[in-house]
Amino acid sequence: MELEIENGVLKKIHMLYFGDDDIKDIVIPYGVTKIGYQAFASDRHQIDRITIPDTVTEIDDGAFWSCHITSLTIPDSVISIGNNAFEECDRLESVTIGKNVISIGDHAFYDCRSLKSVTIGNSVTSIGEFAFASDEKLESVIFGNSLTSIGRFAFSGCTSLKSITLPDSVTEIGESAFD
């Protein structure tokens, strides 16, 4: 496997190494501080699980776009999740967002059609536009107590989401956030 790491940033993992269906799990090396733009973006590999070390503080835009992972734990070291970071991860069923994440970017988990449950850490203050939109199987969202802003259409199209409890800290809910 070949990784491009520059100044602690995982820039790219070469996908030609994932033609073999035997590779199911990847452990990102300790010391990587940022998962760069579209580092794992691909719909060609069959990776089920990616372990993110607690040295990572940022997940950049599109980092895991269209990746086939099934579950995800974002470590407490991560502070921000970029736009489109996990968009179209069609097999992703559950996500636990670490306690130090402050913001979830626009379209971060958009169109994750298998996503059933999300636990959002207590430091998240904002959820971006369309962040979880079109996640048709999403049934459960647990919000942290620091959340102040939910972007436009953030949970639009989440047809399995029947009830939610928002924390008292929420001061802004965007247009059609739960439509």
N, C-alpha and C positions, 0 to 999 in steps of 0.2 A: 504494500500500500504506500502511496506517496502523498504526503501532505505538504502544502506550501505554508510555512509559518514564517512571518516576518515581524520582528519586534513584538512578539507575544500575540500577534493576530493570526488566527487561522484563516488564511485567504481562500484556499481552495483544496478540496480533496479530489483527486483525479478519479473520475467516475469509471474510467475504463477498467479499473480494478474491481468493479462491482458487477461484472457480467456473470460471475459465478454465484449461483443461488445459495451456496454454502455459507456465505458471509451474512450473518444475521445481526451481530452485535458489534458496535464500534465504541471504543473508549477514547475520548479526546485526551491528548496528553496533558498531564499536570503542568502548569506554567502558562498555558494558553490563557490570555486575558479577554480576548474578544473573538467571537465567531463572525467572520467577515461576510460581506455581501455575497449572497448565493453560494456560500461555501459547500453546502450539501444539496443545493437545488438540483433536483433531477427526478424524473419519474421512471428511470430505467433500472435502478437498483431495487433490491428486496430487503433492505435493512429493517429489522424490527425494532431495535433499541439502540439508542445513542446515549452514552453516559457522559454527562457534562461535568467537568471537575469544578471544585469550589474556588478555582482561581479565575474563572470567567466572570466578568462584570457586565459585559454587553453582548447581546445577540442582535446583530445588524439586520438591516432590511433584507428580506427574502432569504435569509440564511438557510432555512430548511424548506423552502417553497417546494411543494409537490413531492415531499419525501414520504415514504411509506411506513414511518414508525407507528407503533401501536399505542404506546403510552409514554409519558414524558414527565419528568420531575425537573423543574428549573431550580437550580440550587440557590440558597440564600445569598450567595455572593453576587448574583446578577441584579443589576439596578434598572436596566431598561431592555425592553423587547421591542425591536424595530418594526416598522411597517412591513406587512406581508411576510413576517418572519416564518410563520407556519402555514401560510395560505395553501389551501388545497391538499393538505396532508390527509388523504382520503381514508386511511385506516386508523388514524389517531382516535382513541376511545376515551382517554382520560388525561387530564393535565393538572399538575399541582404547581402553582406559581410561588416561588420562594418569598420569604417574608420581607426581603429588602427591595424587591422590584417596586419602582415608583410609577412607571408608566407602561401601558400596553399600547403599542402603536396601531395606527389605522390598518384595517384588514389583517391584523396579526394572526388570527385564527379563522379567517374567512373561508367558508366553503369546506370545512372539515366535516364531511358528511357522516362520519361515524362517531363523532365526539358526543359523549353522553354526560360527562361530568367535569366541572371545573372548580377548583378551589383557588381563590385569589387571596394572596398574602395581605397582611395588615398594613403594609406600607404603600400599596397601590393607591394613588390619588386620582389617576385618570385612566379611562378606558377609551381608546380612539374610535373614530368613525368606522362602522362596519366591522369592528374587531372580531365579533363572533357571528356575524350575519350568515345566513344560509346554512347554519349548523343544525340541520333538520332533526337530528336525534338527541340534541342537547336537552336533558331533563332536569339537571341540577347545577345550580351555580351558587357557590358560597362566597359572599363578598366580604372583604376585610373592612375593618372599622375606620379606615382613613380615606375611603373613597369619597371624592367630592364631585367628580364630573364623569358623565357617561355620554359619549359622542353620538352623533346622529346615526341612526340605523344600526347601532352597536349590536343589538340582538334581533334584528329584523329577520324574519324567515325561520326563526327557531320554533317551529311548530309543535315540538314536544315539550317545550318549557311552559308548564301550566301555572306555576306560582313562584314568586321570588320575594325575598325580604331584603329591602334596602337598608343600609345603616343610616342613622340619623345625620351622619356627616355629609350626605349627598346634598349638594346645593344646585346642581345643574344637570338636567336630563335633556339631551338633544332630540331633535325632531324624529319622530317615529322610532325611537330607541328600542321599543319592544313590540313593534308592529309585526 
